[in-house]
């Protein structure tokens, strides 16, 4: 893994625009995160094109299905040589075990705990009475017991999770610089700054809109890097 923990979330509809942005900020990020929007639009070809930049690729596919299907999906992306792939912890222990067993030798499999777009009211509406914090810790423990490399959680939970999982690999999305408040957080509800997440124990910092939608993406990437 690159020493720079910042992974740029590159979910743009046009491949040429995604490549151009990645090239522009490549010297100030540690990797590229490609999610469902990018993968559905550009597939294997798009991932392989971005591999040419020489940065680690994080495939944020959030796989969640029966164990056999998730294992087959993991095997299908071996050719893409991802550094990190996500599955949903809510898929259960057997699914996570099979996902890890099917992953490539150098691929970290991390489990999504509670999306940063959800708060307690959202969880309650789905039948979960726990707080986001407690639910994240519960799912982290399940992912750990299933043999995964780590989890995805908000910066609000990563410190507590690291206390119980000392050698875990922790991905923190939903990050916003200090000046980004209110509407600038978009659909994210549980945000922290990149520096706060890093200090709490994050291994990877996922940053999207604060760089990709900045007037000057290069300056934005440099500014975030400078705080770490």
C-alpha positions as CSV (number, residue, x, y, z in Angstrom):
1,X,0.0,0.0,0.0
2,X,1.1,3.5,-0.8
3,X,2.1,5.5,2.3
4,X,-0.4,8.2,1.4
5,X,-3.7,7.0,3.0
6,X,-6.0,9.1,0.7
7,X,-7.9,7.2,-1.9
8,X,-9.8,9.3,-4.4
9,X,-13.4,8.2,-4.9
10,X,-13.6,8.4,-8.7
11,X,-17.2,7.8,-9.5
12,X,-17.6,9.9,-12.6
13,X,-19.9,9.0,-15.5
14,X,-17.3,9.5,-18.2
15,X,-14.1,7.4,-18.3
16,X,-12.0,10.1,-20.0
17,X,-12.9,12.6,-17.3
18,X,-12.1,10.1,-14.6
19,X,-8.7,9.3,-16.1
20,X,-8.0,13.0,-16.5
21,X,-8.8,13.8,-12.9
22,X,-6.8,10.8,-11.6
23,X,-3.8,11.8,-13.6
24,X,-4.0,15.4,-12.3
25,X,-4.0,14.5,-8.6
26,X,-2.0,11.2,-8.8
27,X,1.0,12.6,-7.0
28,X,-1.1,13.6,-4.0
29,X,-3.2,10.5,-3.4
30,X,-2.4,6.9,-2.4
31,X,-4.9,5.1,-4.5
32,X,-8.2,5.1,-6.4
33,X,-11.6,4.0,-5.1
34,X,-14.0,2.8,-7.8
35,X,-17.6,2.2,-6.7
36,X,-20.8,0.8,-8.2
37,X,-21.4,3.8,-10.4
38,X,-18.0,3.6,-12.1
39,X,-18.1,-0.2,-12.3
40,X,-21.6,-0.4,-13.8
41,X,-20.7,2.3,-16.3
42,X,-17.2,1.1,-17.4
43,X,-16.8,-2.5,-16.1
44,X,-13.5,-4.4,-16.3
45,X,-12.2,-2.1,-19.1
46,X,-12.5,1.0,-17.0
47,X,-10.7,-0.6,-14.1
48,X,-7.9,-1.8,-16.3
49,X,-7.5,1.6,-17.9
50,X,-7.1,3.2,-14.5
51,X,-4.6,0.5,-13.4
52,X,-2.2,2.1,-16.0
53,X,-1.7,5.0,-13.6
54,X,0.2,2.6,-11.3
55,X,-1.9,3.4,-8.2
56,X,-3.6,0.7,-6.0
57,X,-7.3,0.1,-7.0
58,X,-10.0,-0.2,-4.3
59,X,-13.1,-1.8,-5.7
60,X,-15.9,-0.6,-3.5
61,X,-18.5,-3.1,-4.8
62,X,-20.2,-3.8,-1.4
63,X,-20.9,-7.4,-2.4
64,X,-24.0,-8.8,-0.5
65,X,-25.6,-12.0,-1.6
66,X,-25.5,-15.7,-0.7
67,X,-22.0,-17.1,0.0
68,X,-21.6,-18.9,-3.3
69,X,-22.6,-15.9,-5.4
70,X,-20.2,-13.6,-3.5
71,X,-17.4,-16.1,-3.8
72,X,-18.0,-16.4,-7.6
73,X,-18.0,-12.6,-7.9
74,X,-14.7,-12.3,-6.1
75,X,-13.2,-14.9,-8.4
76,X,-14.5,-13.0,-11.4
77,X,-12.5,-9.8,-10.5
78,X,-9.2,-11.6,-9.9
79,X,-8.0,-10.4,-13.3
80,X,-8.4,-6.8,-12.1
81,X,-6.0,-7.3,-9.2
82,X,-7.7,-5.0,-6.7
83,X,-5.9,-4.0,-3.6
84,X,-9.1,-3.8,-1.6
85,X,-12.6,-5.1,-2.1
86,X,-15.7,-4.5,0.0
87,X,-18.5,-6.8,1.1
88,X,-21.4,-6.1,3.4
89,X,-20.9,-7.4,7.0
90,X,-24.7,-7.8,7.1
91,X,-24.3,-10.7,4.7
92,X,-23.2,-12.8,7.6
93,X,-20.2,-14.8,8.7
94,X,-20.4,-17.6,6.1
95,X,-20.6,-15.1,3.2
96,X,-17.6,-13.1,4.5
97,X,-15.6,-16.3,5.0
98,X,-16.3,-17.4,1.5
99,X,-15.4,-14.0,0.1
100,X,-12.1,-14.0,1.8
101,X,-11.3,-17.5,0.7
102,X,-12.1,-16.6,-2.9
103,X,-10.1,-13.3,-2.9
104,X,-6.8,-12.8,-4.6
105,X,-3.6,-13.4,-2.6
106,X,-2.8,-9.7,-2.3
107,X,-6.4,-8.4,-2.0
108,X,-7.7,-7.1,1.3
109,X,-11.3,-7.9,1.9
110,X,-13.1,-5.4,4.2
111,X,-16.6,-5.4,5.4
112,X,-19.0,-2.4,5.3
113,X,-20.5,-2.0,8.7
114,X,-22.9,1.1,8.9
115,X,-23.0,3.4,5.9
116,X,-22.0,7.0,6.7
117,X,-25.3,8.1,5.1
118,X,-27.3,6.5,7.9
119,X,-28.0,7.7,11.4
120,X,-30.0,6.2,14.3
121,X,-33.3,7.1,12.8
122,X,-32.5,5.3,9.5
123,X,-31.3,2.2,11.4
124,X,-34.5,2.2,13.5
125,X,-36.6,2.3,10.3
126,X,-34.9,-0.9,9.2
127,X,-35.5,-2.7,12.5
128,X,-32.1,-2.1,14.1
129,X,-32.5,-0.7,17.6
130,X,-28.7,-0.2,18.3
131,X,-26.9,3.1,17.8
132,X,-24.7,3.4,14.7
133,X,-21.7,3.1,17.0
134,X,-22.8,-0.1,18.7
135,X,-23.9,-1.7,15.4
136,X,-20.6,-0.9,13.8
137,X,-18.7,-2.5,16.7
138,X,-21.0,-5.6,16.5
139,X,-20.4,-6.0,12.8
140,X,-16.7,-5.4,13.2
141,X,-16.5,-8.2,15.7
142,X,-18.3,-10.5,13.2
143,X,-16.0,-9.5,10.4
144,X,-13.0,-10.1,12.5
145,X,-14.2,-13.6,13.5
146,X,-14.8,-14.4,9.8
147,X,-11.2,-13.7,9.0
148,X,-11.5,-10.5,7.0
149,X,-8.8,-8.0,6.9
150,X,-10.8,-5.1,8.3
151,X,-13.9,-3.0,7.9
152,X,-15.4,0.2,6.6
153,X,-16.8,2.5,9.2
154,X,-17.2,6.2,9.9
155,X,-14.6,8.2,11.6
156,X,-16.8,8.3,14.7
157,X,-16.4,4.5,15.2
158,X,-12.9,3.8,14.0
159,X,-11.1,4.6,17.3
160,X,-13.3,2.2,19.3
161,X,-13.0,-0.5,16.7
162,X,-9.2,-0.2,16.6
163,X,-9.2,-0.8,20.4
164,X,-10.8,-4.2,20.0
165,X,-9.1,-5.1,16.7
166,X,-5.5,-3.9,17.1
167,X,-4.1,-5.1,13.7
168,X,-7.3,-4.4,11.6
169,X,-7.3,-2.5,8.3
170,X,-9.8,0.3,8.6
171,X,-11.3,2.3,5.7
172,X,-13.1,5.5,6.6
173,X,-15.3,7.3,4.0
174,X,-17.6,10.3,4.5
175,X,-14.7,12.6,5.1
176,X,-15.0,16.4,4.8
177,X,-12.3,19.1,5.3
178,X,-12.8,21.5,8.2
179,X,-14.6,24.1,6.1
180,X,-17.1,21.7,4.7
181,X,-20.2,21.9,6.8
182,X,-23.9,21.8,6.3
183,X,-25.0,21.2,2.7
184,X,-21.4,20.6,1.7
185,X,-21.6,17.2,3.4
186,X,-24.2,16.1,0.8
187,X,-25.9,12.8,1.7
188,X,-23.3,12.0,4.4
189,X,-24.5,12.3,8.0
190,X,-21.7,11.1,10.1
191,X,-18.6,12.9,8.9
192,X,-15.2,13.8,10.3
193,X,-12.1,15.5,8.8
194,X,-9.4,13.4,7.2
195,X,-7.0,14.4,10.0
196,X,-9.4,13.3,12.7
197,X,-10.0,9.9,11.0
198,X,-6.2,9.4,10.6
199,X,-5.6,10.2,14.2
200,X,-8.3,7.8,15.3
201,X,-6.6,4.9,13.5
202,X,-7.9,4.9,9.9
203,X,-5.7,3.0,7.4
204,X,-7.4,4.4,4.3
205,X,-9.1,7.7,3.9
206,X,-11.7,7.8,1.2
207,X,-12.2,11.3,-0.2
208,X,-14.5,12.0,-3.1
209,X,-16.4,15.3,-3.7
210,X,-14.1,17.6,-1.7
211,X,-11.5,16.8,-4.4
212,X,-13.5,15.7,-7.5
213,X,-16.0,18.7,-7.3
214,X,-13.5,21.3,-6.2
215,X,-12.8,24.3,-8.4
216,X,-9.2,23.2,-8.3
217,X,-8.9,19.5,-7.6
218,X,-5.1,19.5,-7.5
219,X,-5.1,22.3,-4.9
220,X,-7.8,20.5,-2.9
221,X,-5.8,17.2,-3.0
222,X,-2.6,19.0,-1.9
223,X,-4.4,20.8,0.9
224,X,-5.9,17.5,2.3
225,X,-2.5,15.8,2.0
226,X,-0.8,18.6,3.9
227,X,-3.1,18.1,6.9
228,X,-2.0,14.4,7.4
